[in-house]
Amino acid sequence: MPPSFLGVHLRYEKFREIFKGLDRAYGVYYKGETKENGKLSGKAYIKKEPLFDQYYDAHLDGKDPGLGIIPIMDDSNCYWGCCDIDKYPLDFKSIIKKLRTKNIPMIVCRSKSGGAHLFLFAKQSVPASLMRRKLSEVAASLGYADCEIFPKQEEIKKDRGDTGNFLNLPYHGGDESMRYAMDDDGNSLSVEEFYQLYDKYVLTPKELKEIKVVEESRELKDGPPCLETLMAEGFPEGTRDNALYQYAVYAKKAFPDHWQDKISEFNHKYMDPALSVNQVNKTIRQHEKKEYAYKCKDQPMCSHCNANLCRQRQFGIGVDYEHKFGDLTKYQSDESVWFLNVDGRRLELTTDSLFEQSKFRKACMDNLNILPNPLSNRDWTARIQQLLQSVEIIEMPKEVRKEGRFEQHLDNFINDQGKALNIEEILIGKAWSEEGKIYFKMSSLEEYLMKKRFTEFTTTQMGARIKQIGGGDTRKRVRGRLVYMWYVPDQEKEEVNLDLPSMKEEIPF
């Protein structure tokens, strides 16, 4: 028996309610080919236009393009967040088991690329900063500290046209989708079963705030959270030397009078099997010679890094903290504006302040009240190049670029001067229309632009732009002599052929 109209309506409504987000922009994704690593390629970009209900419905129906939602809203709150784990292959069942063991109420979905999306849902909107903090703690505890966190920022700058980043939604195609939620055994769930799981795990703001992933160890008081997690779960094969080094840095800070004994105790209690006496003594001798910093970028610590919590602890990373640079967005225009995620906060930059490290650090002080540690010129260049490899470019409307402003001034010039009654009036600054073209003198246009204070184009640039829009230059005889002039197509004379869609057909968005 086919579902009732009411049932179908409620099915769509529930989906829209769960994945509420920014309503003035959204993401779209067009399928591409599958790469050698199994990841699906495609084209994705942001549309800066209102998000309508029917776009959710079309997504659930499997119509292209697939829909992506920006979770953070203009008030810097959100209803959901996600850990995007993009590593292959993935043991979904193992991830789900860890979440349930830790009593973390998250729903695991298969992403479009075959990775894992770990969703955390709230009944009412919560600060994006809170959602990001909890998700970062979860990711670190699972061993995926380097995964992407959505929302990717704690705030967005609406007044600057900023939108944030979108996540592709699950269930593109409904029950037939490969982007499905999973039960505790890793089996796929239908849309309705996903709704039931959502109702089970959705949290009040108070419940979300009270999620506690890491219990501070008495034996590691005020120490790095990565070691706390690893002490509880065990140190993977091949990582024990690095882990002992990490603990030695902590022990010297926390137990300055007997840190050597604490290293030996740590080895026998938490290493399985324990490292040899020679290996332990080697680590001790190494740390007797000088003070070392934590190796936060080495395994197994980097996979369990919770930097925000670590820098708050007495024996954590402190001044050694390296601020995390996230996604870079470029609003392409004559003078491009850049937005960079720094520790989850949105930093607006000019091209100069992104290019020059000193200006970048000053921008961080002015806007974020932080001062990133300086890098060598070589390392800074490498970091910017890395960010540029995955930069998201959003083209600004032509109207705000100098080409668009020139074309508007050109149109106004043609109409404001009053159309010439005959070709001779070109000589007094008017425009003459003939055989689908509008003719004028460049000197008259330049005089008009000077009055409008438009000085961004040289004469050569104006000529080039006129030719780009279908115009050109020529000579015509006026009062017995040849006059050099320019022309553009007469838009009013062009035949307009509108290819209107049938109202009976679906109109793609």
C-alpha positions in Angstrom: 0.0 0.0 0.0 1.5 3.4 -1.0 2.2 5.8 1.8 -0.4 8.5 2.5 0.1 12.1 1.5 0.4 13.0 5.1 3.0 10.3 5.7 5.1 11.5 2.8 4.8 15.1 4.0 5.8 14.2 7.5 8.8 12.2 6.2 10.1 15.3 4.3 9.3 17.7 7.2 11.2 15.5 9.7 14.3 15.5 7.4 14.2 19.3 7.1 13.7 19.7 10.9 16.7 17.5 11.7 19.2 19.2 9.3 18.3 22.9 9.9 21.1 25.3 9.1 21.9 28.6 7.4 19.0 29.7 5.3 20.7 32.2 2.9 23.2 29.9 1.3 23.6 26.2 0.7 25.9 23.7 -1.0 25.4 21.6 -4.1 27.2 18.5 -5.3 27.3 17.0 -8.7 28.5 13.4 -9.0 31.8 12.6 -10.8 33.9 9.5 -11.3 35.2 7.2 -8.7 39.0 7.6 -8.1 41.5 4.8 -7.7 41.4 5.1 -3.9 37.6 4.5 -4.0 36.7 8.1 -3.2 34.0 9.6 -5.3 35.0 12.8 -7.2 32.6 15.5 -8.2 31.9 19.2 -8.3 30.8 21.0 -5.2 30.2 24.7 -4.6 28.1 27.2 -2.5 25.0 28.9 -3.9 24.4 32.2 -2.1 20.7 32.3 -2.4 17.7 31.4 -0.1 17.4 27.8 1.0 13.9 26.5 0.2 12.1 23.4 1.6 11.8 21.8 -1.8 15.6 21.5 -2.1 15.6 19.1 0.9 12.7 17.2 -0.7 14.6 16.9 -4.0 17.7 15.6 -2.2 15.7 13.0 -0.4 14.1 12.0 -3.7 17.6 11.5 -5.2 17.5 14.4 -7.7 20.8 16.0 -8.7 22.5 18.0 -7.4 22.8 16.6 -3.9 22.2 19.1 -1.1 24.8 20.4 1.4 23.8 22.4 4.5 25.9 24.9 6.4 25.2 24.0 10.0 26.2 27.3 11.6 23.6 30.0 11.4 23.8 33.8 11.5 23.5 33.9 15.3 26.6 31.6 15.5 24.4 28.7 16.8 23.6 25.3 15.3 21.3 22.3 15.7 23.8 19.7 14.7 27.5 19.0 14.2 29.6 16.3 12.5 33.0 14.6 12.7 34.0 13.9 9.1 36.4 10.9 9.1 37.9 10.6 5.6 40.3 7.7 6.1 40.2 4.4 4.2 39.4 1.6 4.8 37.2 2.3 7.9 35.9 -0.2 10.4 32.4 1.4 11.0 31.4 -1.3 13.5 34.5 -0.6 15.6 33.8 3.2 15.6 30.2 2.6 16.7 31.3 0.2 19.4 33.7 2.8 20.8 30.9 5.5 20.8 28.5 3.2 22.7 31.2 2.1 25.2 32.0 5.8 26.0 28.2 6.5 26.1 28.5 9.1 23.3 25.0 9.6 21.7 26.2 10.0 18.1 24.8 8.6 14.9 27.2 7.2 12.3 26.5 7.6 8.6 28.3 6.5 5.6 29.5 9.6 3.6 29.2 9.9 -0.2 32.9 9.1 -0.5 32.7 6.0 1.7 34.0 7.7 4.9 32.2 8.2 8.1 30.0 11.1 9.3 29.5 11.1 13.0 26.5 13.3 13.8 25.7 14.9 17.1 22.2 16.5 17.3 20.6 19.0 19.6 16.8 19.7 20.2 17.4 23.4 20.5 20.1 25.5 18.9 23.4 25.6 20.8 26.5 27.8 20.4 28.7 26.5 17.5 31.7 26.9 19.9 30.2 24.4 22.3 29.3 21.9 19.5 32.8 22.2 18.0 34.5 21.6 21.4 32.5 18.5 22.1 33.1 17.1 18.7 36.8 17.8 18.9 36.9 15.9 22.3 35.1 12.9 20.7 37.4 12.9 17.6 40.5 12.9 19.9 39.1 10.1 22.1 38.4 7.9 19.0 41.9 8.5 17.5 40.7 10.8 14.7 41.8 14.1 16.1 42.8 15.4 12.6 39.3 14.8 11.1 37.2 17.8 9.9 34.7 19.2 12.3 31.4 20.8 11.2 30.6 23.5 11.8 34.1 24.5 10.8 33.9 27.8 12.6 32.5 29.3 15.8 31.1 32.3 14.1 30.4 33.7 10.6 30.6 37.3 9.5 27.2 37.9 7.9 27.8 41.6 7.3 30.9 40.7 5.1 29.0 38.1 3.0 30.6 35.2 4.8 28.7 31.9 4.7 30.8 29.2 6.4 31.3 25.7 5.0 28.7 23.1 4.0 28.4 19.3 4.6 26.8 17.0 2.1 23.6 15.5 3.7 22.9 11.7 4.0 20.1 9.9 2.3 20.5 11.4 -1.2 17.9 9.1 -2.8 16.1 8.1 0.4 16.1 4.4 1.3 18.1 3.5 -1.8 20.9 5.9 -0.9 24.5 4.8 -0.2 24.7 7.6 2.4 22.9 5.8 5.2 22.9 5.7 8.9 23.9 2.5 10.7 22.8 0.5 13.7 25.1 -0.8 16.3 26.1 -3.7 14.1 27.0 -1.5 11.2 23.9 -2.4 9.2 22.2 0.2 7.0 19.1 1.9 8.2 16.1 3.2 6.2 15.1 6.9 6.5 12.4 6.0 9.0 14.8 3.9 11.1 17.2 6.9 11.1 14.4 9.1 12.4 13.9 6.6 15.3 17.6 6.6 16.1 17.6 10.4 16.0 14.7 10.6 18.5 16.7 8.2 20.7 20.0 10.2 20.7 19.0 13.9 20.2 20.1 15.9 23.2 18.9 18.9 25.1 21.5 21.7 25.3 22.1 20.8 28.9 22.8 17.1 28.0 25.1 18.1 25.2 27.1 20.4 27.5 27.4 17.5 30.1 29.0 15.1 27.6 32.3 14.1 29.2 34.6 12.1 27.0 37.9 12.3 29.0 38.0 11.6 32.7 41.1 13.2 34.2 43.5 10.6 35.6 44.9 11.0 39.1 48.2 9.6 37.8 48.3 12.3 35.1 46.9 15.3 36.9 46.8 18.4 34.7 48.7 16.5 32.0 48.1 16.0 28.2 44.7 14.5 27.4 46.2 12.4 24.6 48.2 10.4 27.3 45.0 10.0 29.4 43.1 8.4 26.5 46.0 6.2 25.6 46.6 5.1 29.1 43.0 3.9 29.2 43.0 2.2 25.8 46.5 1.0 25.5 49.5 2.1 23.3 49.5 0.7 19.8 52.5 -1.5 18.6 55.4 0.7 17.5 54.4 3.8 19.4 55.7 3.0 22.9 59.0 4.8 22.5 57.2 8.0 21.5 54.7 7.6 24.3 57.4 7.2 26.9 59.1 10.3 25.5 55.8 12.2 25.8 55.3 11.1 29.4 58.9 12.0 30.3 58.2 15.6 29.3 55.2 15.6 31.5 57.0 13.9 34.4 59.7 16.5 34.5 57.1 19.3 34.7 54.9 17.6 37.3 57.4 15.7 39.5 60.7 17.6 39.3 62.2 15.8 42.3 61.6 12.2 41.2 60.6 12.2 37.6 63.0 9.4 36.7 61.2 7.0 39.1 57.8 8.1 37.6 59.0 7.2 34.1 59.9 3.6 35.2 56.6 3.3 37.0 54.7 4.5 33.9 56.5 2.0 31.7 55.7 -1.1 33.9 52.1 -0.1 34.5 50.9 1.0 31.1 53.2 -0.5 28.4 52.2 -3.9 27.2 54.7 -5.4 26.9 56.9 -3.1 28.9 60.0 -1.5 27.3 63.4 -2.9 28.3 65.4 -1.3 31.1 67.9 -0.1 28.5 65.2 1.7 26.5 63.8 3.4 29.6 67.3 4.5 30.8 68.0 5.8 27.3 64.9 8.0 27.5 65.9 9.2 31.0 69.4 10.1 30.0 68.0 12.0 27.0 65.8 14.2 29.2 68.5 14.7 31.8 70.5 16.7 29.2 67.9 19.3 28.3 64.3 20.4 28.4 62.2 19.0 25.6 58.8 20.0 24.3 55.9 17.6 23.7 55.8 15.8 20.3 52.3 16.7 19.5 52.7 15.9 15.7 54.0 12.4 16.3 52.0 9.2 16.7 50.2 8.1 18.7 49.7 11.5 20.3 48.5 13.4 17.2 45.6 11.1 16.6 44.3 11.7 20.1 45.3 15.4 20.3 42.8 17.7 22.2 44.8 20.9 21.9 42.1 23.2 23.4 41.9 21.2 26.6 45.7 20.5 26.7 46.7 24.2 26.7 44.3 24.8 29.7 46.1 22.4 31.9 49.0 23.2 34.1 51.4 20.7 32.6 49.9 20.8 29.1 51.4 22.4 26.0 51.1 26.0 27.2 53.1 28.4 25.0 54.1 25.4 22.8 50.5 25.4 21.5 50.4 25.7 17.7 47.3 27.4 16.5 45.3 25.4 14.0 44.6 26.8 10.6 41.5 25.4 8.9 39.7 26.0 5.6 40.5 29.0 3.5 37.7 30.8 1.5 38.3 33.4 -1.2 35.7 35.8 -2.3 37.0 36.5 -5.8 36.8 40.2 -6.8 39.1 43.0 -7.9 40.3 43.2 -4.3 39.7 39.7 -3.1 38.6 39.1 0.5 39.8 35.9 2.3 38.4 34.1 5.3 40.5 31.7 7.3 39.5 29.4 10.1 42.0 29.9 13.0 41.2 27.7 16.0 37.6 27.5 14.7 37.3 31.3 14.6 36.7 33.2 11.4 39.5 35.7 10.4 39.0 38.1 7.6 42.1 38.9 5.6 43.3 41.0 2.6 45.6 39.4 0.1 48.5 41.4 1.6 47.7 40.2 5.2 47.6 36.6 4.1 50.8 36.9 2.0 52.9 38.7 4.6 53.4 36.8 7.9 53.9 40.0 10.0 50.6 41.4 8.8 48.9 38.1 9.4 50.1 37.9 13.0 48.9 41.5 13.5 45.5 40.7 12.1 45.3 37.8 14.6 46.1 40.2 17.5 43.6 42.8 16.3 40.7 40.4 15.7 41.3 37.2 17.7 43.5 38.3 20.6 46.1 35.6 19.8 49.7 35.8 18.5 50.8 32.7 16.5 54.4 31.7 16.8 56.5 33.1 13.9 57.7 30.7 11.2 60.6 30.9 8.9 59.8 32.4 5.5 60.2 29.0 3.9 57.7 27.4 6.4 55.2 30.2 6.0 55.3 30.0 2.3 54.7 26.2 2.5 51.8 26.7 4.9 50.1 29.2 2.6 50.7 27.0 -0.4 49.1 24.1 1.4 46.0 26.2 2.2 45.7 27.4 -1.4 45.6 23.9 -2.7 42.2 23.4 -1.2 40.9 27.0 -1.2 37.2 27.4 -1.8 36.7 30.2 -4.4 33.4 32.1 -4.4 32.9 34.4 -7.4 31.5 37.7 -6.5 28.7 39.1 -8.7 29.9 41.0 -11.8 28.1 44.1 -10.6 30.7 44.6 -7.8 33.7 44.1 -10.0 35.2 46.9 -12.1 34.2 45.2 -15.4 30.6 45.1 -14.2 30.7 48.7 -13.0 32.2 49.8 -16.3 29.4 48.1 -18.3 26.8 49.8 -16.1 28.4 53.2 -16.7 28.6 52.5 -20.4 24.9 51.6 -20.5 24.1 54.8 -18.5 26.2 56.9 -20.8 24.3 55.7 -23.8 20.9 56.4 -22.2 21.7 59.5 -20.1 23.0 61.5 -23.0 19.9 61.0 -25.0 19.9 59.0 -28.3 21.1 61.0 -31.3 18.5 61.8 -33.9 21.1 61.5 -36.6 24.7 60.3 -36.9 26.0 63.9 -36.9 25.0 64.2 -33.2 27.9 61.8 -32.4 30.1 64.8 -32.7 28.4 66.5 -29.7 28.7 63.5 -27.4 25.6 61.5 -28.1 25.2 57.8 -29.1 23.7 56.8 -32.5 21.8 53.6 -33.1 21.9 52.0 -36.5 21.4 48.4 -37.8 21.6 46.7 -34.4 24.6 48.7 -33.2 25.1 51.8 -31.0 27.9 54.1 -32.1 29.8 56.7 -30.0 33.1 58.4 -29.7 35.5 57.1 -27.1 36.4 60.7 -26.0 32.7 61.3 -25.2 32.6 58.1 -23.0 35.8 59.1 -21.3 34.5 62.5 -20.4 31.3 60.9 -19.0 33.3 58.5 -16.9 35.4 61.3 -15.5 32.3 63.1 -14.3 31.2 59.8 -12.6 34.7 59.5 -11.1 35.3 56.1 -12.6 39.0 56.0 -13.3 39.7 52.2 -12.9 40.1 51.6 -16.7 42.6 53.0 -19.1 41.5 53.8 -22.6 43.1 50.5 -23.8 41.2 48.5 -21.1 37.9 50.2 -22.1 38.5 49.2 -25.7 39.4 45.6 -24.8 36.2 45.3 -22.6 34.0 46.7 -25.4 35.3 44.1 -27.7 34.8 41.4 -25.1 31.1 42.2 -24.9 30.6 42.0 -28.7 31.5 45.6 -29.7 34.4 47.0 -31.7 35.8 50.1 -33.5 35.2 51.4 -37.0 35.2 54.6 -39.1 32.1 56.2 -40.5 31.6 59.2 -42.8 30.1 62.2 -40.9 29.7 65.6 -42.7 32.0 64.5 -45.5 34.9 63.2 -43.4 35.7 59.8 -41.8 35.2 59.8 -38.0 36.8 57.1 -35.8 34.2 55.7 -33.4 33.3 52.7 -31.3 30.1 50.5 -31.1 28.3 48.0 -28.9 25.4 45.7 -29.7 22.0 47.4 -29.4 20.3 45.2 -26.8 16.9 46.6 -27.6 17.2 45.4 -31.2 18.3 41.9 -30.4 15.7 39.3 -30.7 15.0 37.7 -27.3 14.3 33.9 -27.4 13.3 32.6 -24.0 13.5 28.9 -23.5 10.8 28.5 -20.8 10.5 25.2 -19.0 7.2 23.4 -19.0 5.3 23.8 -15.8 4.6 20.1 -15.9 8.3 19.3 -15.6 10.5 19.4 -12.5 12.6 22.5 -12.4 16.1 21.7 -11.2 17.6 24.0 -8.5 
